[in-house]
């Protein structure tokens, strides 16, 4: 299992643009991927979960990846959250 803290950085015009990109990227990996914001925790592969988090520019989240491709998933998810 790998986990890191990431500062969200995005400038989407669409309210759920980041959530959509996170889910699309997470779906590419077999690993379990979770994002935590404060007391909220969501499966990064779930659009309902990601919209529940309502990630905003500047939020600091905990990203957790666990599984056979966790290192690749961690890199890709970090990139999505920070761009």
C-alpha positions in Angstrom: 0.0 0.0 0.0 1.2 3.5 -0.9 -0.2 6.8 0.4 0.8 10.4 0.0 -0.6 13.8 0.7 -1.3 15.9 -2.4 -2.4 19.5 -2.9 -5.1 19.7 -5.6 -4.4 22.1 -8.4 -6.8 22.5 -11.2 -8.6 25.2 -13.2 -11.6 23.3 -14.7 -14.5 25.5 -15.9 -16.8 22.5 -15.4 -17.9 21.9 -11.8 -17.3 18.1 -12.0 -14.4 18.2 -14.5 -11.7 17.1 -12.0 -14.0 14.4 -10.6 -14.6 13.0 -14.1 -10.8 13.0 -14.9 -10.0 11.3 -11.6 -12.6 8.5 -12.3 -11.5 8.0 -15.9 -7.8 7.7 -14.8 -8.5 5.5 -11.8 -10.5 3.1 -13.9 -7.3 2.2 -15.8 -5.8 0.4 -12.8 -6.5 -2.8 -11.0 -5.4 -1.3 -7.6 -7.9 0.1 -5.0 -7.6 3.8 -5.1 -9.1 6.1 -2.4 -9.0 9.8 -1.9 -9.6 11.4 1.5 -10.6 15.0 2.2 -11.0 15.8 5.9 -13.5 13.2 7.2 -14.7 12.2 3.8 -13.3 9.2 1.9 -14.2 8.1 -1.6 -13.3 5.4 -4.0 -11.6 7.2 -6.9 -13.3 4.9 -9.4 -16.8 6.0 -8.3 -18.2 9.2 -9.9 -20.7 9.4 -7.1 -17.9 9.2 -4.5 -15.8 11.8 -6.3 -18.6 14.3 -6.7 -19.3 13.8 -3.0 -15.8 15.0 -2.2 -16.2 18.2 -4.3 -12.5 18.8 -4.7 -11.5 22.4 -5.0 -8.3 24.0 -6.1 -5.9 24.2 -3.1 -7.5 21.3 -1.2 -5.0 18.9 0.5 -6.0 15.3 0.1 -4.7 11.9 1.1 -4.3 9.5 -1.9 -4.0 5.8 -1.2 -3.3 3.1 -3.7 -3.2 -0.6 -3.0 -2.7 -3.5 -5.4 -0.5 -5.0 -8.1 -0.1 -1.7 -10.1 -0.2 0.7 -7.2 3.1 2.5 -8.1 1.8 3.3 -11.6 -1.6 4.3 -10.2 0.0 6.6 -7.6 2.0 8.4 -10.2 -0.9 8.8 -12.6 -3.4 9.9 -10.0 -1.0 12.4 -8.5 -0.6 13.9 -11.9 -4.3 14.2 -12.4 -4.8 15.8 -9.1 -2.0 18.3 -9.5 -2.8 19.4 -13.1 
